Amino acid sequence: MADQVEHGAVLTILRSLLDFGADIPAALAELSAPTDEPDPWAPVGIEAVLSGQLTAPDAELLRRTDGAALLYPGRVHMFYGESESGKTWVALHAVASLLADGGTALYVDLESDATTVVGRLMSLGVPAEALRERFTYVRPDAPPSSSPGFQRLLRTPYDLAVIDGSSDAYALFGLNQNDAADVSLFMRKLPRPLAEGSGAATILIDHVPKGSGGRFAQGSQNKLSAVTGAAYLIEPTEALGAGVRGVVVMRVTKDRPGKVRAVAGVYRKSDRTQIAAQVVIDSTGGSTVFEVQPPDADDDVSKADEWENLKLRIIEYLDAYPGAGITQIRDGVTGSSSKVAEALGQLVMVGRVRAEAGKRKDTFRHFVADPLTADYSDGQGIFAHD
């Protein structure tokens, strides 16, 4: 029956074409002729992979003092952290280092302005001539569909591209960063075409929910899944500011090619991250001086142990006082209130602690997901049995 309906529909179309004097053979030939558009579902050749000619890329940009690099050419990366954590400064240092080496950079700014961005690059020692010749600054305020320059940006070769203001970028495309499907669509509309078309190591600068202490950027967790290079959680360990010497750590939270984790520090089981670099930002002199250092192995181990012990103390407290609220936990567990809250949030995130709504609005009671049945005093951490 379906075949008869389809056959009848074809005959109807052909009769209509004949009534209008159409050349049927020519029309059919045109329909069957190959087009210039690539077929997205055509098989992809894998011979280059099988023969070893095509391999996972090496990180080449944003080098540490020991020579190890943190950014992959032609891949999408993410720098994210709380406000004033130093993530934009680290991205600008990557731009400044590249321009000093004769490279080219693109900066898509949805959060600041040219005075701030260019001023910071000049404070990092980038000459005005290098900025004129090899730095492209874009501050879009309309969707790319209304701009002929968008496709040119995607085709122009760059060594590094920065998209500053991820939340505003989603809004510019009319997409919702809290929706997993919209996150995937956004990545296919801007970051991935930019990275693959221009060859640039592309950095998305994003935020984490304030006080979350988690390993994910704000919005859908699919953001991390869409990264094709590496993602870094930026955490200040010494205060940043004008006229001071600050320090931030870059914790690698995802590394698709796998080359950065191989040169990173100790694996922290609580959030599955490693310190990839310690970045010193010194503005005590007339200019801002950066030094991207490798992780201190001993220091990383001691901090990881300290973090694990804090989580263990929370677990032990909740085992003794099930249903405790955040204020009780802060008062009952040794450690700074902010660190206790951060550690509790991570325990909830990974399912070690269960949070239930309290009687009053916006309050929660906390319970150990599984009673303490193992001996956690062996120094391997509360996640050793994962």
C-alpha beads as a LAMMPS data file, in Angstrom:
LAMMPS data file: protein, C-alpha beads

386 atoms
385 bonds

1 atom types
1 bond types

-500.0 500.0 xlo xhi
-500.0 500.0 ylo yhi
-500.0 500.0 zlo zhi

Masses

1 110.0

Atoms # bond

1 1 1 0.000 0.000 0.000
2 1 1 2.784 2.408 0.928
3 1 1 4.584 1.684 -2.372
4 1 1 1.385 2.464 -4.312
5 1 1 0.966 5.796 -2.501
6 1 1 4.613 6.720 -3.148
7 1 1 4.328 5.738 -6.830
8 1 1 1.159 7.815 -7.196
9 1 1 2.836 10.851 -5.617
10 1 1 5.730 10.629 -8.099
11 1 1 3.332 10.451 -11.049
12 1 1 1.477 13.499 -9.766
13 1 1 4.720 15.498 -9.548
14 1 1 5.799 14.422 -13.049
15 1 1 2.413 15.412 -14.550
16 1 1 2.717 18.818 -12.869
17 1 1 6.181 19.295 -14.351
18 1 1 4.944 18.320 -17.831
19 1 1 2.054 20.787 -17.550
20 1 1 4.598 23.540 -17.011
21 1 1 6.744 22.400 -19.927
22 1 1 9.600 21.082 -17.816
23 1 1 12.405 19.031 -19.312
24 1 1 11.964 15.856 -17.210
25 1 1 15.257 14.128 -18.169
26 1 1 17.216 17.308 -17.426
27 1 1 15.445 17.743 -14.095
28 1 1 16.163 14.157 -13.069
29 1 1 19.805 14.501 -14.105
30 1 1 20.132 17.648 -12.031
31 1 1 18.643 15.916 -9.004
32 1 1 21.045 12.966 -9.298
33 1 1 24.147 15.064 -10.056
34 1 1 26.770 15.220 -7.293
35 1 1 26.839 18.423 -5.259
36 1 1 29.786 20.379 -3.907
37 1 1 28.453 20.058 -0.370
38 1 1 30.229 17.348 1.654
39 1 1 28.080 14.543 2.961
40 1 1 28.288 14.677 6.792
41 1 1 27.327 10.992 7.004
42 1 1 29.856 9.743 4.457
43 1 1 32.429 7.256 5.859
44 1 1 35.616 8.863 7.154
45 1 1 38.872 7.379 5.947
46 1 1 40.950 5.885 8.757
47 1 1 44.018 4.769 6.815
48 1 1 46.074 7.692 8.140
49 1 1 45.321 6.532 11.700
50 1 1 46.072 2.885 10.923
51 1 1 49.393 3.764 9.280
52 1 1 50.430 6.008 12.163
53 1 1 50.446 9.180 10.056
54 1 1 47.645 10.685 12.163
55 1 1 48.074 10.578 15.951
56 1 1 46.748 12.444 18.989
57 1 1 48.207 15.971 19.047
58 1 1 50.851 17.161 21.462
59 1 1 50.213 20.212 23.647
60 1 1 52.275 23.072 22.220
61 1 1 51.131 26.356 23.787
62 1 1 51.195 27.897 27.287
63 1 1 54.473 26.343 28.348
64 1 1 55.653 25.847 31.916
65 1 1 59.167 26.698 33.026
66 1 1 60.130 23.042 32.554
67 1 1 59.031 23.122 28.897
68 1 1 55.776 21.142 29.224
69 1 1 52.840 22.769 27.401
70 1 1 49.135 22.890 28.367
71 1 1 47.170 23.781 25.198
72 1 1 46.561 21.685 22.058
73 1 1 46.464 23.291 18.576
74 1 1 43.074 23.024 16.859
75 1 1 41.297 21.850 20.027
76 1 1 38.712 23.437 22.357
77 1 1 39.803 24.153 25.938
78 1 1 38.080 25.614 28.976
79 1 1 39.383 27.870 31.754
80 1 1 36.845 28.222 34.537
81 1 1 36.662 29.301 38.154
82 1 1 34.997 31.759 40.473
83 1 1 35.041 35.519 39.819
84 1 1 38.497 37.083 40.245
85 1 1 40.167 33.678 40.312
86 1 1 42.673 34.754 37.646
87 1 1 41.322 32.739 34.706
88 1 1 41.286 35.719 32.298
89 1 1 44.800 36.709 33.368
90 1 1 46.073 33.198 32.593
91 1 1 44.434 33.329 29.139
92 1 1 45.969 36.763 28.492
93 1 1 49.375 35.436 29.505
94 1 1 48.928 32.668 26.918
95 1 1 48.146 35.357 24.307
96 1 1 51.108 37.512 25.351
97 1 1 53.540 34.573 25.260
98 1 1 52.331 33.581 21.815
99 1 1 52.622 37.108 20.400
100 1 1 56.143 37.355 21.842
101 1 1 57.014 34.227 19.846
102 1 1 55.655 35.711 16.608
103 1 1 52.281 33.938 16.644
104 1 1 48.777 35.207 15.894
105 1 1 45.850 35.445 18.295
106 1 1 42.109 36.176 18.209
107 1 1 40.200 37.539 21.214
108 1 1 36.387 37.329 21.135
109 1 1 35.328 39.530 24.038
110 1 1 31.809 39.312 25.442
111 1 1 32.636 40.419 28.972
112 1 1 35.074 43.343 28.944
113 1 1 36.311 46.027 26.524
114 1 1 39.301 46.823 24.337
115 1 1 40.770 49.293 26.834
116 1 1 40.977 46.612 29.524
117 1 1 42.117 43.707 27.333
118 1 1 44.708 45.616 25.303
119 1 1 45.871 47.473 28.412
120 1 1 46.491 44.187 30.221
121 1 1 48.397 42.772 27.262
122 1 1 50.599 45.869 27.173
123 1 1 51.211 45.521 30.926
124 1 1 52.431 41.990 30.116
125 1 1 55.036 43.519 27.814
126 1 1 53.389 42.995 24.401
127 1 1 54.631 45.704 21.994
128 1 1 52.042 47.872 20.269
129 1 1 53.355 46.758 16.863
130 1 1 52.724 43.098 17.649
131 1 1 49.167 43.941 18.702
132 1 1 48.575 45.895 15.485
133 1 1 49.935 43.205 13.193
134 1 1 49.084 39.853 14.805
135 1 1 46.255 40.398 17.301
136 1 1 42.586 40.469 16.310
137 1 1 40.069 41.832 18.810
138 1 1 36.323 41.290 18.304
139 1 1 33.514 42.497 20.564
140 1 1 30.288 41.172 18.965
141 1 1 26.854 42.366 20.069
142 1 1 24.701 40.530 17.515
143 1 1 24.326 36.928 16.301
144 1 1 26.913 35.896 13.684
145 1 1 24.193 35.344 11.077
146 1 1 24.017 39.121 10.640
147 1 1 27.761 39.539 10.133
148 1 1 29.730 38.573 6.979
149 1 1 32.912 38.781 9.053
150 1 1 32.046 35.689 11.107
151 1 1 32.855 33.174 8.364
152 1 1 36.094 35.034 7.627
153 1 1 37.126 34.616 11.274
154 1 1 36.505 30.881 11.054
155 1 1 38.721 30.601 7.954
156 1 1 41.542 32.896 9.074
157 1 1 44.538 30.988 10.483
158 1 1 45.220 31.714 14.166
159 1 1 47.522 30.047 16.663
160 1 1 45.339 30.898 19.670
161 1 1 41.742 32.049 20.131
162 1 1 40.053 33.171 23.353
163 1 1 36.291 33.418 23.869
164 1 1 35.878 35.498 27.019
165 1 1 32.375 35.449 28.491
166 1 1 30.893 32.030 27.860
167 1 1 27.469 32.858 29.353
168 1 1 27.019 35.876 27.093
169 1 1 28.195 33.848 24.107
170 1 1 25.362 31.359 24.646
171 1 1 22.868 34.233 24.875
172 1 1 24.242 35.755 21.673
173 1 1 23.359 32.539 19.850
174 1 1 19.962 32.350 21.552
175 1 1 20.984 29.205 23.447
176 1 1 20.643 28.125 27.078
177 1 1 23.841 27.034 28.837
178 1 1 21.763 24.976 31.289
179 1 1 20.403 22.782 28.494
180 1 1 22.620 19.870 27.395
181 1 1 21.342 19.970 23.795
182 1 1 21.985 23.725 23.578
183 1 1 25.518 23.248 24.922
184 1 1 26.270 20.695 22.191
185 1 1 24.754 23.004 19.561
186 1 1 26.780 25.997 20.783
187 1 1 30.011 24.024 20.621
188 1 1 29.215 23.115 16.987
189 1 1 28.384 26.734 16.128
190 1 1 31.369 28.615 17.558
191 1 1 34.218 26.949 19.514
192 1 1 34.694 23.812 17.414
193 1 1 34.392 25.514 13.979
194 1 1 36.811 28.177 15.202
195 1 1 39.339 25.634 16.495
196 1 1 39.071 23.315 13.488
197 1 1 38.741 26.018 10.810
198 1 1 41.503 28.343 12.007
199 1 1 43.716 25.718 13.639
200 1 1 43.723 27.719 16.870
201 1 1 44.053 26.346 20.357
202 1 1 40.713 27.758 21.500
203 1 1 39.991 28.764 25.110
204 1 1 36.488 29.235 26.512
205 1 1 36.500 31.294 29.719
206 1 1 33.655 30.324 32.040
207 1 1 32.529 30.530 35.666
208 1 1 31.618 28.025 38.355
209 1 1 28.559 28.582 40.554
210 1 1 29.704 30.780 43.436
211 1 1 30.835 28.764 46.431
212 1 1 30.203 25.435 44.699
213 1 1 33.771 24.169 44.904
214 1 1 32.834 21.647 42.214
215 1 1 34.698 20.446 39.150
216 1 1 32.054 21.659 36.678
217 1 1 31.439 25.065 35.118
218 1 1 28.082 26.721 35.718
219 1 1 25.242 25.399 33.585
220 1 1 25.018 21.962 32.035
221 1 1 27.708 19.414 32.884
222 1 1 27.750 18.699 29.150
223 1 1 30.119 21.666 28.809
224 1 1 32.986 19.521 30.044
225 1 1 32.012 16.677 27.725
226 1 1 32.226 19.007 24.713
227 1 1 35.875 19.963 25.375
228 1 1 38.174 18.416 22.752
229 1 1 41.447 19.587 24.305
230 1 1 41.843 20.114 28.048
231 1 1 39.759 21.830 30.723
232 1 1 41.278 23.642 33.699
233 1 1 39.758 24.679 37.002
234 1 1 41.555 27.877 38.046
235 1 1 41.955 28.261 41.828
236 1 1 43.832 31.106 43.564
237 1 1 46.011 29.962 46.461
238 1 1 47.486 33.404 47.210
239 1 1 45.417 36.566 46.761
240 1 1 45.568 38.360 43.407
241 1 1 45.493 42.125 43.065
242 1 1 47.282 45.267 41.938
243 1 1 50.711 45.594 43.496
244 1 1 50.807 42.080 44.987
245 1 1 52.304 38.707 44.165
246 1 1 49.502 36.195 43.694
247 1 1 49.455 32.492 42.870
248 1 1 46.826 30.387 41.136
249 1 1 46.827 26.683 40.374
250 1 1 45.509 25.170 37.161
251 1 1 43.808 21.846 37.931
252 1 1 43.216 19.709 34.856
253 1 1 39.659 18.348 35.025
254 1 1 39.560 16.854 31.540
255 1 1 42.270 15.983 29.027
256 1 1 40.910 14.272 25.941
257 1 1 44.283 13.691 24.173
258 1 1 45.821 12.640 27.512
259 1 1 49.187 14.363 27.105
260 1 1 48.753 16.972 29.872
261 1 1 47.766 14.541 32.631
262 1 1 50.989 12.671 31.948
263 1 1 52.998 15.701 33.140
264 1 1 50.551 16.851 35.856
265 1 1 50.752 16.328 39.608
266 1 1 49.179 13.851 41.995
267 1 1 45.681 12.631 41.131
268 1 1 43.078 13.930 43.597
269 1 1 40.380 11.276 43.865
270 1 1 37.783 13.563 45.441
271 1 1 37.250 15.533 42.231
272 1 1 39.395 13.547 39.748
273 1 1 41.777 16.462 39.087
274 1 1 45.534 17.057 39.014
275 1 1 47.549 20.250 39.331
276 1 1 48.900 20.974 35.850
277 1 1 50.667 24.217 36.772
278 1 1 51.218 26.815 39.481
279 1 1 51.005 30.294 37.992
280 1 1 52.746 33.164 39.776
281 1 1 51.259 36.575 38.893
282 1 1 53.574 39.263 40.223
283 1 1 52.486 42.891 39.835
284 1 1 54.677 44.354 42.579
285 1 1 56.811 46.126 39.968
286 1 1 55.890 48.437 37.123
287 1 1 54.528 45.581 34.969
288 1 1 52.811 42.236 35.499
289 1 1 55.181 39.263 35.411
290 1 1 53.996 35.684 34.917
291 1 1 55.755 32.437 35.677
292 1 1 54.019 29.152 34.853
293 1 1 55.663 26.579 37.096
294 1 1 55.279 22.781 37.235
295 1 1 53.389 21.442 40.249
296 1 1 55.297 20.919 43.489
297 1 1 54.876 17.176 43.991
298 1 1 55.432 17.183 47.766
299 1 1 53.120 20.145 48.291
300 1 1 50.442 18.552 46.115
301 1 1 50.595 15.319 48.090
302 1 1 50.274 17.143 51.419
303 1 1 47.305 19.210 50.162
304 1 1 45.630 16.113 48.757
305 1 1 46.067 14.333 52.097
306 1 1 44.749 17.366 53.980
307 1 1 41.710 17.527 51.698
308 1 1 40.989 13.825 52.111
309 1 1 41.287 14.125 55.886
310 1 1 38.809 16.999 55.933
311 1 1 36.301 14.915 54.000
312 1 1 36.867 12.027 56.375
313 1 1 36.167 14.297 59.369
314 1 1 32.854 15.351 57.770
315 1 1 31.891 11.732 57.116
316 1 1 32.733 10.800 60.717
317 1 1 30.738 13.753 62.082
318 1 1 27.651 12.880 60.023
319 1 1 27.977 9.257 61.042
320 1 1 27.689 10.439 64.654
321 1 1 25.147 13.219 64.020
322 1 1 22.955 12.227 61.063
323 1 1 20.674 14.958 59.732
324 1 1 23.028 17.811 60.683
325 1 1 22.666 21.117 58.858
326 1 1 25.459 23.124 57.309
327 1 1 25.887 25.364 60.384
328 1 1 26.201 22.362 62.695
329 1 1 28.743 20.725 60.382
330 1 1 30.818 23.911 60.156
331 1 1 30.831 24.223 63.958
332 1 1 31.476 20.535 64.581
333 1 1 34.246 19.809 62.039
334 1 1 37.747 21.184 62.486
335 1 1 38.739 23.448 59.589
336 1 1 37.831 26.788 58.042
337 1 1 34.107 27.259 57.422
338 1 1 34.585 27.844 53.696
339 1 1 36.710 24.716 53.238
340 1 1 34.284 22.606 55.251
341 1 1 31.396 23.858 53.072
342 1 1 33.396 23.198 49.888
343 1 1 34.327 19.687 50.999
344 1 1 30.717 18.959 51.981
345 1 1 29.536 20.117 48.552
346 1 1 31.938 17.749 46.830
347 1 1 30.857 14.849 49.050
348 1 1 27.255 15.508 48.049
349 1 1 28.246 15.781 44.369
350 1 1 29.962 12.382 44.300
351 1 1 27.217 10.705 46.322
352 1 1 29.096 10.103 49.589
353 1 1 26.661 12.384 51.448
354 1 1 22.910 12.646 50.860
355 1 1 21.259 16.076 51.269
356 1 1 17.542 16.282 52.062
357 1 1 15.390 19.406 52.232
358 1 1 14.902 20.691 55.781
359 1 1 11.745 22.032 57.372
360 1 1 12.691 25.636 56.740
361 1 1 13.136 27.092 53.255
362 1 1 16.593 26.690 51.685
363 1 1 17.869 24.447 54.498
364 1 1 19.184 20.904 54.171
365 1 1 19.805 17.919 56.415
366 1 1 22.820 15.759 55.612
367 1 1 23.312 12.009 55.937
368 1 1 26.121 9.590 55.117
369 1 1 25.045 7.718 52.000
370 1 1 26.605 4.488 53.323
371 1 1 27.509 3.847 56.978
372 1 1 31.192 3.794 57.832
373 1 1 32.066 0.130 57.471
374 1 1 35.658 0.369 56.210
375 1 1 38.880 1.346 57.913
376 1 1 39.864 4.706 56.420
377 1 1 43.002 5.138 58.488
378 1 1 45.304 3.512 55.947
379 1 1 46.185 6.838 54.309
380 1 1 44.651 5.923 50.957
381 1 1 41.749 8.339 51.278
382 1 1 38.005 7.890 51.597
383 1 1 37.640 7.264 47.908
384 1 1 40.201 4.447 47.749
385 1 1 37.468 1.850 47.391
386 1 1 35.937 3.509 44.310

Bonds

1 1 1 2
2 1 2 3
3 1 3 4
4 1 4 5
5 1 5 6
6 1 6 7
7 1 7 8
8 1 8 9
9 1 9 10
10 1 10 11
11 1 11 12
12 1 12 13
13 1 13 14
14 1 14 15
15 1 15 16
16 1 16 17
17 1 17 18
18 1 18 19
19 1 19 20
20 1 20 21
21 1 21 22
22 1 22 23
23 1 23 24
24 1 24 25
25 1 25 26
26 1 26 27
27 1 27 28
28 1 28 29
29 1 29 30
30 1 30 31
31 1 31 32
32 1 32 33
33 1 33 34
34 1 34 35
35 1 35 36
36 1 36 37
37 1 37 38
38 1 38 39
39 1 39 40
40 1 40 41
41 1 41 42
42 1 42 43
43 1 43 44
44 1 44 45
45 1 45 46
46 1 46 47
47 1 47 48
48 1 48 49
49 1 49 50
50 1 50 51
51 1 51 52
52 1 52 53
53 1 53 54
54 1 54 55
55 1 55 56
56 1 56 57
57 1 57 58
58 1 58 59
59 1 59 60
60 1 60 61
61 1 61 62
62 1 62 63
63 1 63 64
64 1 64 65
65 1 65 66
66 1 66 67
67 1 67 68
68 1 68 69
69 1 69 70
70 1 70 71
71 1 71 72
72 1 72 73
73 1 73 74
74 1 74 75
75 1 75 76
76 1 76 77
77 1 77 78
78 1 78 79
79 1 79 80
80 1 80 81
81 1 81 82
82 1 82 83
83 1 83 84
84 1 84 85
85 1 85 86
86 1 86 87
87 1 87 88
88 1 88 89
89 1 89 90
90 1 90 91
91 1 91 92
92 1 92 93
93 1 93 94
94 1 94 95
95 1 95 96
96 1 96 97
97 1 97 98
98 1 98 99
99 1 99 100
100 1 100 101
101 1 101 102
102 1 102 103
103 1 103 104
104 1 104 105
105 1 105 106
106 1 106 107
107 1 107 108
108 1 108 109
109 1 109 110
110 1 110 111
111 1 111 112
112 1 112 113
113 1 113 114
114 1 114 115
115 1 115 116
116 1 116 117
117 1 117 118
118 1 118 119
119 1 119 120
120 1 120 121
121 1 121 122
122 1 122 123
123 1 123 124
124 1 124 125
125 1 125 126
126 1 126 127
127 1 127 128
128 1 128 129
129 1 129 130
130 1 130 131
131 1 131 132
132 1 132 133
133 1 133 134
134 1 134 135
135 1 135 136
136 1 136 137
137 1 137 138
138 1 138 139
139 1 139 140
140 1 140 141
141 1 141 142
142 1 142 143
143 1 143 144
144 1 144 145
145 1 145 146
146 1 146 147
147 1 147 148
148 1 148 149
149 1 149 150
150 1 150 151
151 1 151 152
152 1 152 153
153 1 153 154
154 1 154 155
155 1 155 156
156 1 156 157
157 1 157 158
158 1 158 159
159 1 159 160
160 1 160 161
161 1 161 162
162 1 162 163
163 1 163 164
164 1 164 165
165 1 165 166
166 1 166 167
167 1 167 168
168 1 168 169
169 1 169 170
170 1 170 171
171 1 171 172
172 1 172 173
173 1 173 174
174 1 174 175
175 1 175 176
176 1 176 177
177 1 177 178
178 1 178 179
179 1 179 180
180 1 180 181
181 1 181 182
182 1 182 183
183 1 183 184
184 1 184 185
185 1 185 186
186 1 186 187
187 1 187 188
188 1 188 189
189 1 189 190
190 1 190 191
191 1 191 192
192 1 192 193
193 1 193 194
194 1 194 195
195 1 195 196
196 1 196 197
197 1 197 198
198 1 198 199
199 1 199 200
200 1 200 201
201 1 201 202
202 1 202 203
203 1 203 204
204 1 204 205
205 1 205 206
206 1 206 207
207 1 207 208
208 1 208 209
209 1 209 210
210 1 210 211
211 1 211 212
212 1 212 213
213 1 213 214
214 1 214 215
215 1 215 216
216 1 216 217
217 1 217 218
218 1 218 219
219 1 219 220
220 1 220 221
221 1 221 222
222 1 222 223
223 1 223 224
224 1 224 225
225 1 225 226
226 1 226 227
227 1 227 228
228 1 228 229
229 1 229 230
230 1 230 231
231 1 231 232
232 1 232 233
233 1 233 234
234 1 234 235
235 1 235 236
236 1 236 237
237 1 237 238
238 1 238 239
239 1 239 240
240 1 240 241
241 1 241 242
242 1 242 243
243 1 243 244
244 1 244 245
245 1 245 246
246 1 246 247
247 1 247 248
248 1 248 249
249 1 249 250
250 1 250 251
251 1 251 252
252 1 252 253
253 1 253 254
254 1 254 255
255 1 255 256
256 1 256 257
257 1 257 258
258 1 258 259
259 1 259 260
260 1 260 261
261 1 261 262
262 1 262 263
263 1 263 264
264 1 264 265
265 1 265 266
266 1 266 267
267 1 267 268
268 1 268 269
269 1 269 270
270 1 270 271
271 1 271 272
272 1 272 273
273 1 273 274
274 1 274 275
275 1 275 276
276 1 276 277
277 1 277 278
278 1 278 279
279 1 279 280
280 1 280 281
281 1 281 282
282 1 282 283
283 1 283 284
284 1 284 285
285 1 285 286
286 1 286 287
287 1 287 288
288 1 288 289
289 1 289 290
290 1 290 291
291 1 291 292
292 1 292 293
293 1 293 294
294 1 294 295
295 1 295 296
296 1 296 297
297 1 297 298
298 1 298 299
299 1 299 300
300 1 300 301
301 1 301 302
302 1 302 303
303 1 303 304
304 1 304 305
305 1 305 306
306 1 306 307
307 1 307 308
308 1 308 309
309 1 309 310
310 1 310 311
311 1 311 312
312 1 312 313
313 1 313 314
314 1 314 315
315 1 315 316
316 1 316 317
317 1 317 318
318 1 318 319
319 1 319 320
320 1 320 321
321 1 321 322
322 1 322 323
323 1 323 324
324 1 324 325
325 1 325 326
326 1 326 327
327 1 327 328
328 1 328 329
329 1 329 330
330 1 330 331
331 1 331 332
332 1 332 333
333 1 333 334
334 1 334 335
335 1 335 336
336 1 336 337
337 1 337 338
338 1 338 339
339 1 339 340
340 1 340 341
341 1 341 342
342 1 342 343
343 1 343 344
344 1 344 345
345 1 345 346
346 1 346 347
347 1 347 348
348 1 348 349
349 1 349 350
350 1 350 351
351 1 351 352
352 1 352 353
353 1 353 354
354 1 354 355
355 1 355 356
356 1 356 357
357 1 357 358
358 1 358 359
359 1 359 360
360 1 360 361
361 1 361 362
362 1 362 363
363 1 363 364
364 1 364 365
365 1 365 366
366 1 366 367
367 1 367 368
368 1 368 369
369 1 369 370
370 1 370 371
371 1 371 372
372 1 372 373
373 1 373 374
374 1 374 375
375 1 375 376
376 1 376 377
377 1 377 378
378 1 378 379
379 1 379 380
380 1 380 381
381 1 381 382
382 1 382 383
383 1 383 384
384 1 384 385
385 1 385 386
